[in-house]
Amino acid sequence: MNIQEYFGRISYNKSHKDADLQTLTVIFQHHIQAIPFENLSMHCGETIKLDLQSIYDKIVRKKRGGWCLESNHLLFWALQELGYEVCILGGNSYKPAERAYAAEINHILLKVVIEGNSYIVDAGFGGAYQAWQPLMLISGKDQPQIPGIFRFMEDNGTWYFEKVKRKHYIPEQSVPFTDTPELGNIRKIYTFTLEPRHINDFQELNTYLQVSPDNILQKKSICSLQTTEGLYALVGWTFTEVKYNYMEDMDLVQITTLTDEEVDKTLKDKFNIVLENKLVP
């Protein structure tokens, strides 16, 4: 495994001699704009493995994406190689339909310490709740980014991660709508604690997500990628293109339903993914 090969995969060609916040931010942005959040393997009859070599071969050499366990594990390795003080944390994602956080840890994220300041770095959430920059680990402070305003709230050692929602403008619809499974304009994303984890702590989760029929990743084939202006998302046969802040406090959302043939073409054209096995959306 070679850090230069990883840099080639994410199209990063600047200096990396300083393990500082600026370098971290640029590498992180290249990572999320090159490596899709995707669970296509489980809809292609492939097994997802958590060992670093397998993840490296899949994402770097085969130019695939991965879900949080894969993408953040690869990023963890890269940041360690570059001399960052980085550790793995476990999160419990929010389930809007149930209006509750998952009872068990089901997400992986990274904490990076630079000059005494802690930052949360998470390249594995995907979609509209993917931050574009490292977030300072500080409670109650709004942290505006292009995708929206993010913030952490801390209560008795548990951290809550949330995002302020924006309205969506969908050209086919006359009335802008806000994606609100719950009231208000705050979207809860996940909770976490600062207890350091090891990748092996997630092996059971990795297996469970691939066999449990009731989780969203089993029910839907998902592929999303951050772009310079917003994001692309392919869920089943539905392709969505989002342009952030198209108008003030409003994102432009364009939705297309694809045929089976168009699914493969869209994966190649928009996500740079060519699958070895047949996808069943």
Wavefront OBJ file of the C-alpha trace (Angstrom):
o trace
v 0.000 0.000 0.000
v 1.452 3.285 -1.116
v 0.438 6.795 -0.060
v 1.327 8.173 -3.510
v -1.034 5.674 -5.118
v -3.776 6.852 -2.721
v -3.001 10.467 -3.678
v -3.329 9.481 -7.338
v -6.731 7.943 -6.598
v -7.989 11.187 -5.029
v -6.153 13.458 -7.523
v -4.116 15.163 -4.807
v -0.763 16.505 -5.946
v 0.160 19.222 -3.445
v 2.671 19.150 -0.605
v 1.943 17.015 2.428
v 5.047 17.611 4.514
v 3.082 19.472 7.200
v 0.471 17.525 9.162
v -1.548 20.718 9.620
v -5.219 21.648 9.342
v -4.888 23.174 5.865
v -3.344 19.996 4.417
v -5.927 17.837 6.216
v -8.782 19.929 4.784
v -7.555 19.694 1.187
v -6.862 15.934 1.383
v -10.284 15.388 2.958
v -12.040 17.342 0.185
v -10.189 15.412 -2.514
v -11.179 12.164 -0.776
v -14.923 12.898 -0.641
v -14.985 14.223 -4.226
v -13.192 11.136 -5.601
v -14.406 8.238 -3.448
v -18.176 7.652 -3.501
v -20.144 6.538 -0.479
v -21.601 3.306 -1.845
v -22.927 -0.106 -0.818
v -23.066 -1.577 -4.328
v -21.018 -4.640 -3.363
v -23.886 -6.075 -1.353
v -26.172 -5.629 -4.379
v -23.621 -7.300 -6.676
v -23.137 -10.471 -4.653
v -19.738 -9.322 -3.330
v -18.588 -9.622 0.282
v -17.325 -6.478 1.997
v -14.177 -7.092 4.040
v -12.826 -4.733 6.677
v -9.118 -5.524 6.518
v -7.104 -2.604 5.222
v -5.551 -4.454 2.277
v -8.969 -5.447 0.913
v -10.294 -1.908 1.308
v -7.178 -0.433 -0.302
v -7.409 -2.795 -3.285
v -11.112 -2.080 -3.754
v -11.076 1.719 -3.391
v -7.597 2.701 -4.592
v -6.810 0.047 -7.224
v -10.281 -0.857 -8.486
v -11.498 2.757 -8.182
v -14.586 1.831 -6.230
v -16.181 3.611 -3.293
v -17.259 2.154 0.013
v -19.459 2.694 3.014
v -18.331 4.431 6.227
v -16.400 1.426 7.564
v -14.312 1.251 4.386
v -13.881 4.902 3.443
v -13.004 6.116 6.934
v -10.696 3.155 7.558
v -8.769 4.037 4.392
v -8.632 7.704 5.420
v -7.467 6.673 8.919
v -4.577 4.757 7.349
v -3.650 7.668 5.061
v -3.680 10.234 7.883
v -1.547 7.965 10.071
v 0.931 7.596 7.205
v 1.123 11.391 6.980
v 1.914 11.761 10.673
v -1.456 12.950 11.991
v -2.590 12.122 15.532
v -5.783 10.294 14.587
v -8.088 7.797 16.295
v -11.264 5.906 15.376
v -14.569 6.651 17.133
v -17.937 4.882 16.981
v -21.246 6.610 16.280
v -24.965 5.816 16.548
v -26.808 7.215 13.534
v -30.214 8.857 13.781
v -33.160 7.044 12.195
v -35.729 9.672 11.138
v -38.491 7.109 10.594
v -38.137 5.935 14.194
v -37.230 9.376 15.579
v -34.470 7.740 17.572
v -30.755 7.012 17.469
v -29.620 3.464 16.747
v -29.286 1.439 19.950
v -25.953 -0.041 18.838
v -22.918 1.637 17.278
v -23.399 1.570 13.505
v -21.051 4.260 12.205
v -17.325 4.963 12.217
v -15.734 8.418 12.331
v -12.297 9.863 13.020
v -10.921 12.330 15.543
v -7.763 14.215 14.575
v -5.785 16.346 17.044
v -3.756 19.236 15.610
v -1.848 21.630 17.889
v -4.015 20.642 20.839
v -7.329 21.152 18.998
v -9.598 18.200 18.223
v -11.410 17.876 14.883
v -13.997 15.377 13.705
v -13.227 14.026 10.235
v -15.874 11.819 8.633
v -15.652 10.908 4.949
v -18.264 8.192 5.243
v -21.696 9.669 5.728
v -22.492 10.512 2.127
v -25.467 12.342 0.681
v -26.580 15.734 1.942
v -25.257 15.190 5.472
v -21.627 14.858 4.423
v -19.487 17.676 5.845
v -16.965 19.140 3.418
v -14.334 20.167 5.952
v -13.012 18.865 9.261
v -15.233 20.113 12.093
v -13.790 21.531 15.289
v -14.935 19.439 18.248
v -16.644 22.170 20.227
v -20.118 22.133 21.750
v -22.839 24.558 20.708
v -20.907 26.397 17.998
v -22.414 26.785 14.512
v -19.900 25.730 11.848
v -21.123 26.959 8.442
v -19.926 25.092 5.352
v -21.156 25.007 1.753
v -23.505 22.012 2.421
v -25.052 23.875 5.370
v -24.490 24.706 9.031
v -23.193 21.846 11.175
v -22.848 21.748 14.940
v -22.047 19.509 17.867
v -23.858 19.499 21.205
v -22.248 17.741 24.149
v -24.185 16.340 27.094
v -22.502 14.384 29.857
v -19.824 12.868 27.595
v -22.173 12.108 24.691
v -21.776 14.254 21.591
v -24.675 14.991 19.231
v -23.961 15.896 15.593
v -26.612 17.811 13.638
v -27.147 20.001 10.604
v -29.438 22.957 9.925
v -31.611 22.087 6.935
v -32.158 24.195 3.848
v -35.160 24.262 1.546
v -35.096 22.312 -1.702
v -36.073 23.791 -5.045
v -37.222 21.055 -7.428
v -37.964 22.507 -10.888
v -40.862 20.089 -11.564
v -42.608 21.179 -8.370
v -44.137 24.606 -7.901
v -43.648 24.749 -4.137
v -40.225 24.411 -2.468
v -40.253 21.711 0.190
v -38.062 20.933 3.144
v -37.137 17.308 3.722
v -38.659 17.097 7.221
v -39.398 13.737 8.760
v -39.317 15.618 12.081
v -40.439 19.107 13.022
v -38.151 22.093 12.855
v -35.164 22.711 10.639
v -32.555 20.662 12.513
v -31.564 17.267 11.122
v -30.043 14.993 13.743
v -27.226 12.924 12.209
v -25.563 10.801 14.895
v -24.263 10.623 18.466
v -20.810 9.476 19.546
v -18.447 9.395 22.518
v -14.696 10.019 22.553
v -13.843 6.436 23.528
v -11.121 5.308 21.074
v -12.074 2.270 18.986
v -10.223 -0.261 16.881
v -11.368 -1.366 13.424
v -11.892 -4.882 14.835
v -14.663 -3.442 17.043
v -16.678 -3.040 13.829
v -16.241 -6.545 12.382
v -19.545 -7.757 13.804
v -21.332 -4.670 12.478
v -19.768 -5.161 9.041
v -21.115 -8.733 8.933
v -24.506 -7.786 10.381
v -25.133 -5.011 7.834
v -24.533 -7.472 5.001
v -26.958 -10.125 6.268
v -29.656 -8.218 8.165
v -32.672 -7.718 5.863
v -34.145 -4.834 7.866
v -31.406 -2.223 7.462
v -31.557 0.543 4.847
v -28.320 -0.622 3.180
v -29.908 -3.998 2.398
v -33.110 -2.431 1.130
v -31.525 0.138 -1.186
v -28.520 0.251 -3.481
v -26.860 3.590 -2.735
v -24.064 5.549 -4.383
v -23.384 9.203 -3.594
v -20.478 11.500 -4.369
v -19.721 15.073 -3.354
v -19.038 17.440 -6.266
v -17.540 20.930 -6.331
v -21.074 22.417 -6.272
v -23.165 19.831 -4.439
v -23.608 16.105 -4.838
v -24.721 13.236 -7.033
v -26.780 10.400 -5.571
v -28.016 7.195 -7.147
v -30.495 5.278 -4.978
v -32.001 2.289 -6.784
v -33.011 3.706 -10.170
v -33.335 7.301 -8.930
v -30.527 9.726 -9.809
v -30.478 13.008 -7.904
v -28.250 15.983 -8.568
v -28.035 18.656 -5.852
v -26.546 22.111 -6.260
v -26.007 23.790 -2.897
v -27.196 27.333 -2.262
v -28.710 27.673 -5.722
v -30.648 30.562 -4.187
v -30.317 31.934 -0.683
v -31.020 29.155 1.841
v -32.220 26.905 -0.979
v -30.644 23.960 -2.796
v -31.498 22.995 -6.369
v -32.547 19.349 -6.581
v -32.995 17.588 -9.933
v -34.362 14.036 -9.892
v -34.305 11.541 -12.778
v -35.593 7.960 -12.929
v -33.213 5.719 -14.866
v -33.561 2.502 -16.852
v -31.323 -0.493 -16.062
v -29.017 0.434 -18.956
v -28.785 4.028 -17.744
v -27.818 2.890 -14.237
v -24.511 1.396 -15.466
v -23.810 4.426 -17.665
v -24.537 6.845 -14.824
v -22.239 4.924 -12.475
v -19.445 5.252 -15.034
v -20.094 8.855 -16.120
v -20.924 10.460 -12.770
v -19.176 8.248 -10.215
v -16.309 6.790 -12.279
v -17.386 3.287 -11.186
v -17.264 0.223 -13.412
v -18.598 -2.843 -11.610
v -17.133 -6.310 -12.099
v -20.401 -8.030 -11.227
v -23.995 -7.326 -12.222
v -25.750 -4.777 -10.032
v -29.328 -5.503 -8.983
v -30.629 -2.037 -8.024
l 1 2 3 4 5 6 7 8 9 10 11 12 13 14 15 16 17 18 19 20 21 22 23 24 25 26 27 28 29 30 31 32 33 34 35 36 37 38 39 40 41 42 43 44 45 46 47 48 49 50 51 52 53 54 55 56 57 58 59 60 61 62 63 64 65 66 67 68 69 70 71 72 73 74 75 76 77 78 79 80 81 82 83 84 85 86 87 88 89 90 91 92 93 94 95 96 97 98 99 100 101 102 103 104 105 106 107 108 109 110 111 112 113 114 115 116 117 118 119 120 121 122 123 124 125 126 127 128 129 130 131 132 133 134 135 136 137 138 139 140 141 142 143 144 145 146 147 148 149 150 151 152 153 154 155 156 157 158 159 160 161 162 163 164 165 166 167 168 169 170 171 172 173 174 175 176 177 178 179 180 181 182 183 184 185 186 187 188 189 190 191 192 193 194 195 196 197 198 199 200 201 202 203 204 205 206 207 208 209 210 211 212 213 214 215 216 217 218 219 220 221 222 223 224 225 226 227 228 229 230 231 232 233 234 235 236 237 238 239 240 241 242 243 244 245 246 247 248 249 250 251 252 253 254 255 256 257 258 259 260 261 262 263 264 265 266 267 268 269 270 271 272 273 274 275 276 277 278 279 280 281
